[in-house]
Amino acid sequence: MNIQIEFTSILKRYMNGFQPVVPFDPRHEKLAAIDLTAENKSVTHEIFNDIEKFSNYIIDKRKETGAKYLIGGYDELRAVYARSELFGPKEGETGTEPRRLHLGTDIWGDKGTSVFAPLGGMIHSFAFNDHFGDYGTTIILSHQLDGFPFYTLYGHLSLNDLNNAAEGRYISRGEVIGHFGEPNENGHWPPHLHFQIILDMELREGDYPGVCRYSEREKYLLNSPDPDLILNINRWKI
């Protein structure tokens, strides 16, 4: 059986038992989709190149929809990454395809929002990826289900969340592992969580690509399957 098919089957088996990653009550609260592709003409270069305007755009969109969080991003080809050289060619490269395809799900909300571990595991690694447009504060957990190992990545957290981080420390299901960080500690983005599932960390620690070149789409999506297999929130989007 294909590894990803087997893994997807395992996650679906346990889906209803995962702790929500952020506080959300579907009986009284709403989630709304957000589009950060070039098709969304309301998100201009002027907006996403100015952190205050970008933050206000997110706030206004939440007010407009009445949503507690804006949700989106997986397998989305985003124009917004043009705001950072991090996603362009590396030094010395010319004519290289920029990275634009998002590999996780973003949950946009208030700074300080608590982030919970959806299932038990251990802290695999953590880092402060302090580059413009990067993850900022990042924590990666390792897990096993039915003997199948995998990882979950939490990006754009608060820097204070690293104070109690220690590699190998056990994390319980439902334990608070972080909070939505402010722009100066989350890679200079409006407050949100980047959540990503990873099958093979490829010997990386504290970091793993959350954005890839479109030409590498198949490879990276195989290694980072749909985060909603754990988040289980797309069904609530309006």
N, C-alpha and C positions, 0 to 999 in steps of 0.2 A: 504494500500500500504506500502511496505517496506520503512523505513525511508530513507535509502541510495538511493533507486530507485527514490523516490520522490525528494530528494535533487539533484541527478544527472540530473533529468529532468529540474529542475529549473535552474541549472547552464548552461545547454545546451541552454536554452531559452535566456540567457543573454550573452552567450560566446562572441559574436561578439562586445559587447559593453565594454568589460573589457579593461582597460589601460594595455599595455605591462609592465611587472614588471621591465624589464631592457631595455635600449635603443637598438633597433634592427630594421634594415631596410632590409627586405627580398629581395628587388630589387637589393641591392648592397652587402649584407653581408651574411655570411654562418653560420650555426650551424652544429656541428658534434657530433655524439654520442660518449660516453666514457664508457668503460666497466671496472668496478673495482671488478669483481668477480674473483674467483680462476682460471677461464678459461683463463683469460688474463695473460699469462705467462710473459709479458713484464713488469708488475708491480710487482716487487719482494719485499720481505721483506726488503732487503737492501734499496730499493727506498722509500717505504712508511714509513720506520722508521727514515728517514733522511729528515727533512723538506726542506732543500735546494735541495736535489735530487728529492723529490716529486714535488716541485714547478717547477723545470726545466723540469720534465716529462710532466707536464701540458702545459708549455710554448711550448715545442717541439711538442707536439701533436697538439696544435693549429696552429703552423706554418706549420706542415706537411699537415694538412687538409685545411688550409686557413680559418679556422673558427674564428669568433669573440668570440664565446663561445663554450665550450664543455657541453653537456647536458646528464643527465642520473641519474639513481639511484632508481626510484620508483619501489618498490617490487623487489629489487635486493639483492641477497644474497652475501654480500661483505666480502672478505678476509681481506680487508684493516683495519677493526676494531680491528684486533689483535694487532695493534700498541698501543692501549691504554687499561690500566686496567679498565677504566670506563665501558667497554663493557663486562667484564668478571664477574665471580662470585663475589658477595658482600663479605665483610669481614666475616669470620666465615662459609661461605658456601663451600661445597666441591662437586665436580662432577656436578655442575649446568651448564646447557646449556648456552653458551655465547650469547650475543645479536649480530646478524649479518645481519638482514633483514632491509633494508633502507625503510623508510616510506614517504620520501619526494622526490622532484626533486632537484638536484644540478645543478647550473649554474656556471661554472668555467670561470673566466675571469680576467681582470686587477683589481688590488687593486684600490679602490676609485670609482669604477663603481657605478653609481646612481641606487637606488632601489625605484620604484614607487608603490604607493598603487593602486591595480587594480580596486578597487571600494571604495566607501565611507564607513566609519565606525568610530570606536573609538579605542583608545589605551586601550586594556584590561589590559595589564601588560608588564613589561620589566625586564630584569636582565642582569648582567654580570656573565655568567656561566663559571667562570675562572678555568676550570680543563683541563688537557691535553686531547685532543680529543673531548671536549664538544663543545657546540654552541659558546662559547665566548659571544659576545654582541648579545642579543636577544630581539626582539620586537614582541609582539602578538597583532593583531587587532581583534576586534569583528565586525561582520556585520549582516545584515538582508536582505534577498531577499524574497519577497512575504510572509513576516511574518515568514520566516524560519531563525533561528539564527545559526551562525557558526563562525569559527575563522580561521585566517591565521597567520602562524608563519614564521618569517624571522630570520634565524640564521647566525652567522659568520659575523656580521656587524662591523663597526668601533665604537670604544668606544665613540668617540665624538658624535655619533648619539643619545646617551642617554641624552645629555645636555638639549635638548628641549622636552624630553619625559615626559609625565604626564598622569597618568591613568585617563581615561574619556575624554581626549582631542579629539575633533572631527578631523578626517582625511578625506580630500577630495579626490575624485578619481583623480589620476594622481599626487598627492602630493609626493614629495621626502621624504621618511621616513628613508632612510639609505644609506649606501655605503658599498661596499665590504671591509672588514677589512683586516689588515695585520696579519700574523701568531701570533704575540704577543698579539693580542686582539680578535682573532676569534677562539680560541681553539687550535691554533697551526696547522692550515691547510693551504694549498695554497689558495690564495684568491678565494672565491666563495660565492654564496648564497644558503642556504638550504631553500626551500619554501615548506610549508606543509599546507594542509587543515585539520582542526580538527572540528568534530561535537560536541563533548563533552569534555571540558577541565578537567573534573573530579576534580574540585576544585583546580587545579594547577594554579600557577601564575608565569609568567616569564620563564616557562619551560614546555615542554611536550616531552615524548620520541619520538625521530626521528629514533630510531633503536630498534627493538624488537627481541625476540627469535623466531626462525622459528616455534616452536610449538605454538606460540601465533599469528601466521600470520593472520588467519581469523578474530580474534577479533580486531586487530589493523588496518587492512585494511578496515574493516567496519567503523571504527571511523575516518580514514584518507584516504578518497577516492583519486583517481588519481588527482594530482595537475594540470595536463594538461587540466582539465575541466575549469580552470581559466587561466593558462599560455598560452594555445593554441599555443604551439611552436613545438611540436613533428613533425608536418607535414613539418617543414622546415629542419629537420635534414638530413644530407647526410651520 
